[in-house]
Amino acid sequence: MAEASAIRLAPLWPMIAAQARSEFFRLIRVPAFSIPVIAFPIMFYALFGLPSAHEHIDGIAVGSYVLASFGAYAVINVALFSFGITVANDRGSKTTLLMRATPLSPFAYLVGKTIATLVFSAIAISALFVFAAVTGGIQLQPLLWLTLSAKLLLGVFPFITLGFAIGYLAGPNSAAAILQLISLPMSFASGLFVPVDDLPAFVRSIAPYLPAYHFGQLAWGAMGAPVEPIATTILWLAGFTAMFAAVALRAYYREEAKSFG
């Protein structure tokens, strides 16, 4: 009797794998998302990196420094937009309500989206690396390519949680505009387009309080540039992740209470 009445739960990891695959193909099939997040970092690298690729800044080649900057920019955009827009659209289309009637758990939904975001981020930075190597003559040791890639992918979580928060706070028609207003100014003020020392004094004063600044420190440090201690970077990024996650969860539970009481 106990076996007959037991609740059978869907296996978690196959569910996560299926969700990750679904989310990845969802991203790749939307040209308005997939083309810009791959093409824009390459375009910006061509504009800001190629003309002075073999000059030096902070003791490293400009081409390598700018590669790290726009690698960070690429990953930030993938994380913000893949979470922010898709979550807002799921809410707007009531897909999130429909999911409550399926075996898909919120945990599997979140982890599946995270895996898809990491895979797409890897594709975006790989395209940028190939472009930089072919057109800018950037030659790094294989271990350095892997180190830069690993730091970019492991440091992305503040932007995943920020995208998740925007997805639950903004509507489907406003999420993209809000994310644009966050992404580009934050990246510029953090030194991803222009070195922080070359920014106006007011911008330099706020840069250390931006998540993209510390994410940039992680990327520049991988290339050998003088940066803040790695422990400081990790603490800042972990703090931003926790703060944005708290905002996202608050917005999530508020919507749950509104929908289900």
C-alpha positions as CSV (number, residue, x, y, z in Angstrom):
1,M,0.0,0.0,0.0
2,A,2.8,2.4,0.9
3,E,4.5,1.8,-2.5
4,A,1.2,2.2,-4.4
5,S,0.5,5.5,-2.7
6,A,4.0,6.9,-2.8
7,I,4.5,10.0,-4.9
8,R,6.7,9.4,-7.9
9,L,9.0,12.3,-8.7
10,A,10.6,12.9,-12.1
11,P,14.3,12.3,-12.0
12,L,16.1,15.6,-11.5
13,W,19.2,15.5,-13.6
14,P,17.5,14.3,-16.8
15,M,15.0,17.1,-16.3
16,I,17.8,19.6,-15.9
17,A,19.5,18.3,-19.1
18,A,16.3,18.5,-21.1
19,Q,15.6,22.0,-19.8
20,A,19.2,23.2,-20.6
21,R,18.9,21.8,-24.1
22,S,15.5,23.5,-24.6
23,E,16.8,26.8,-23.3
24,F,19.9,26.7,-25.4
25,F,18.0,26.1,-28.6
26,R,15.5,28.8,-27.6
27,L,18.4,31.3,-27.4
28,I,20.1,30.2,-30.6
29,R,16.8,30.4,-32.6
30,V,16.2,34.1,-31.8
31,P,18.4,36.1,-34.2
32,A,17.7,39.3,-32.3
33,F,19.5,37.8,-29.3
34,S,22.1,35.4,-30.8
35,I,23.5,37.6,-33.5
36,P,24.1,40.8,-31.4
37,V,25.6,39.0,-28.4
38,I,28.2,37.3,-30.6
39,A,28.7,40.1,-33.2
40,F,28.9,43.2,-31.0
41,P,32.0,42.1,-28.9
42,I,33.7,41.2,-32.2
43,M,32.8,44.6,-33.7
44,F,33.9,46.5,-30.6
45,Y,37.2,44.6,-30.6
46,A,37.7,45.5,-34.2
47,L,37.1,49.2,-33.4
48,F,39.0,49.5,-30.1
49,G,41.5,46.6,-30.2
50,L,42.8,46.1,-33.7
51,P,44.1,49.7,-34.5
52,S,46.6,49.4,-31.6
53,A,46.8,45.7,-31.0
54,H,50.6,45.6,-30.6
55,E,51.0,48.7,-28.4
56,H,51.2,48.2,-24.6
57,I,49.0,49.1,-21.6
58,D,49.8,48.1,-18.0
59,G,52.6,46.0,-19.3
60,I,50.6,43.8,-21.8
61,A,49.7,44.2,-25.4
62,V,46.6,46.3,-26.1
63,G,45.2,43.5,-28.2
64,S,45.3,41.1,-25.3
65,Y,44.0,43.7,-22.8
66,V,41.0,44.6,-25.0
67,L,40.4,40.9,-25.7
68,A,39.9,40.4,-22.0
69,S,37.7,43.5,-21.8
70,F,35.3,42.5,-24.6
71,G,35.3,38.8,-23.5
72,A,33.9,40.1,-20.2
73,Y,31.5,42.3,-22.1
74,A,30.3,39.4,-24.2
75,V,29.6,37.2,-21.2
76,I,27.8,40.0,-19.3
77,N,25.5,40.5,-22.2
78,V,24.7,36.8,-22.7
79,A,23.9,36.5,-18.9
80,L,21.8,39.6,-18.6
81,F,19.8,39.1,-21.8
82,S,19.4,35.4,-21.7
83,F,17.9,35.6,-18.2
84,G,16.2,39.0,-18.2
85,I,14.3,38.8,-21.5
86,T,13.4,35.1,-21.4
87,V,12.2,35.2,-17.8
88,A,10.2,38.4,-18.5
89,N,8.7,36.7,-21.6
90,D,7.8,33.6,-19.7
91,R,6.0,35.7,-17.1
92,G,4.2,37.7,-19.8
93,S,3.0,34.6,-21.7
94,K,2.0,32.9,-18.4
95,T,4.5,30.1,-19.2
96,T,5.7,30.3,-15.6
97,L,2.1,29.5,-14.4
98,L,1.9,26.6,-16.9
99,M,5.1,25.2,-15.5
100,R,3.5,24.8,-12.1
101,A,1.3,22.1,-13.6
102,T,4.3,20.1,-15.0
103,P,6.9,18.0,-13.2
104,L,9.5,20.8,-13.9
105,S,10.7,22.2,-10.6
106,P,11.9,25.8,-10.2
107,F,15.3,24.5,-9.3
108,A,15.6,22.5,-12.6
109,Y,14.3,25.6,-14.5
110,L,16.9,27.8,-13.0
111,V,19.8,25.4,-13.4
112,G,18.8,24.5,-16.9
113,K,18.8,28.2,-17.9
114,T,22.2,28.7,-16.2
115,I,23.8,25.8,-18.1
116,A,22.4,27.1,-21.4
117,T,23.7,30.6,-20.6
118,L,27.2,29.2,-19.8
119,V,27.3,27.2,-23.0
120,F,26.2,30.2,-25.1
121,S,28.7,32.4,-23.3
122,A,31.4,29.9,-24.2
123,I,30.4,30.1,-27.9
124,A,30.4,34.0,-27.8
125,I,33.9,34.2,-26.3
126,S,35.2,31.5,-28.5
127,A,34.1,33.5,-31.6
128,L,35.8,36.6,-30.2
129,F,39.0,34.6,-29.5
130,V,39.1,33.2,-33.0
131,F,38.6,36.7,-34.5
132,A,41.3,38.2,-32.3
133,A,43.8,35.5,-33.1
134,V,43.2,35.7,-36.9
135,T,42.9,39.4,-37.4
136,G,44.9,40.8,-34.4
137,G,47.6,38.2,-34.3
138,I,46.9,37.4,-30.6
139,Q,49.0,34.4,-29.7
140,L,48.5,33.1,-26.2
141,Q,49.6,29.8,-24.5
142,P,46.8,27.2,-24.5
143,L,46.7,27.4,-20.7
144,L,46.2,31.1,-20.8
145,W,43.2,30.8,-23.2
146,L,41.7,28.3,-20.9
147,T,42.4,30.4,-17.8
148,L,40.7,33.5,-19.3
149,S,37.7,31.4,-20.4
150,A,37.4,29.8,-17.0
151,K,37.5,33.1,-15.2
152,L,34.9,34.6,-17.5
153,L,32.5,31.7,-17.1
154,L,33.0,31.3,-13.3
155,G,32.6,35.0,-12.7
156,V,29.3,35.4,-14.6
157,F,27.0,34.7,-11.7
158,P,26.4,38.3,-10.5
159,F,25.0,39.0,-14.0
160,I,22.9,35.9,-14.1
161,T,21.2,36.8,-10.8
162,L,20.9,40.5,-12.0
163,G,19.2,39.3,-15.2
164,F,16.9,37.0,-13.2
165,A,15.9,40.0,-11.0
166,I,15.2,42.2,-14.0
167,G,13.2,39.3,-15.5
168,Y,10.9,39.3,-12.5
169,L,10.7,43.0,-11.9
170,A,10.2,44.2,-15.5
171,G,7.5,43.4,-18.0
172,P,8.2,41.6,-21.3
173,N,7.9,44.8,-23.3
174,S,10.3,46.8,-21.1
175,A,12.9,44.2,-20.0
176,A,15.1,44.6,-23.1
177,A,15.2,48.4,-22.8
178,I,16.0,48.3,-19.1
179,L,18.8,45.8,-19.7
180,Q,20.3,48.0,-22.4
181,L,20.2,50.9,-20.0
182,I,22.1,48.8,-17.5
183,S,24.5,46.9,-19.7
184,L,26.2,49.5,-21.9
185,P,26.6,52.3,-19.3
186,M,27.8,49.8,-16.6
187,S,30.4,48.3,-19.0
188,F,31.7,51.7,-20.1
189,A,31.9,53.0,-16.5
190,S,33.7,49.9,-15.5
191,G,36.6,50.3,-18.0
192,L,35.6,47.7,-20.5
193,F,35.6,50.1,-23.4
194,V,38.2,52.6,-22.1
195,P,40.7,52.0,-19.4
196,V,39.5,53.2,-16.0
197,D,42.4,55.6,-15.7
198,D,41.3,57.4,-18.8
199,L,37.7,57.9,-17.7
200,P,36.4,61.2,-16.2
201,A,37.0,61.6,-12.5
202,F,33.4,61.1,-11.5
203,V,33.2,57.9,-13.4
204,R,36.4,56.6,-11.9
205,S,35.0,57.3,-8.4
206,I,32.0,55.0,-9.0
207,A,33.7,52.3,-11.0
208,P,34.9,50.2,-8.0
209,Y,31.2,49.9,-6.9
210,L,30.1,48.3,-10.2
211,P,30.0,44.5,-10.7
212,A,31.4,44.8,-14.2
213,Y,34.5,46.6,-12.9
214,H,35.4,43.6,-10.6
215,F,34.6,41.2,-13.4
216,G,37.0,43.1,-15.6
217,Q,39.6,42.8,-12.9
218,L,39.2,39.0,-13.1
219,A,39.7,39.1,-16.9
220,W,42.6,41.6,-16.9
221,G,44.3,39.7,-14.2
222,A,44.3,36.5,-16.3
223,M,46.2,38.4,-19.0
224,G,48.9,39.6,-16.5
225,A,47.7,43.2,-15.9
226,P,48.1,44.7,-12.4
227,V,44.8,44.3,-10.7
228,E,43.3,44.1,-7.2
229,P,43.9,41.0,-5.1
230,I,41.9,38.0,-6.3
231,A,40.4,37.5,-2.9
232,T,39.0,41.1,-3.1
233,T,37.5,40.4,-6.6
234,I,35.9,37.2,-5.4
235,L,34.4,38.9,-2.4
236,W,32.9,41.7,-4.5
237,L,31.5,39.3,-7.1
238,A,30.1,37.0,-4.4
239,G,28.5,40.0,-2.7
240,F,26.9,41.2,-5.8
241,T,25.6,37.7,-6.6
242,A,24.0,37.4,-3.2
243,M,22.5,40.9,-3.3
244,F,20.9,40.4,-6.8
245,A,19.8,36.9,-5.9
246,A,18.0,38.3,-2.8
247,V,16.2,40.9,-5.0
248,A,15.3,38.2,-7.5
249,L,13.9,35.8,-4.9
250,R,11.9,38.5,-3.3
251,A,10.4,39.4,-6.7
252,Y,9.8,35.7,-7.4
253,Y,8.0,35.0,-4.1
254,R,6.0,38.2,-4.4
255,E,4.7,37.0,-7.8
256,E,4.0,33.5,-6.4
257,A,2.0,35.0,-3.6
258,K,0.0,37.2,-6.1
259,S,-0.7,34.2,-8.4
260,F,-1.4,31.5,-5.8
261,G,-2.1,33.3,-2.6
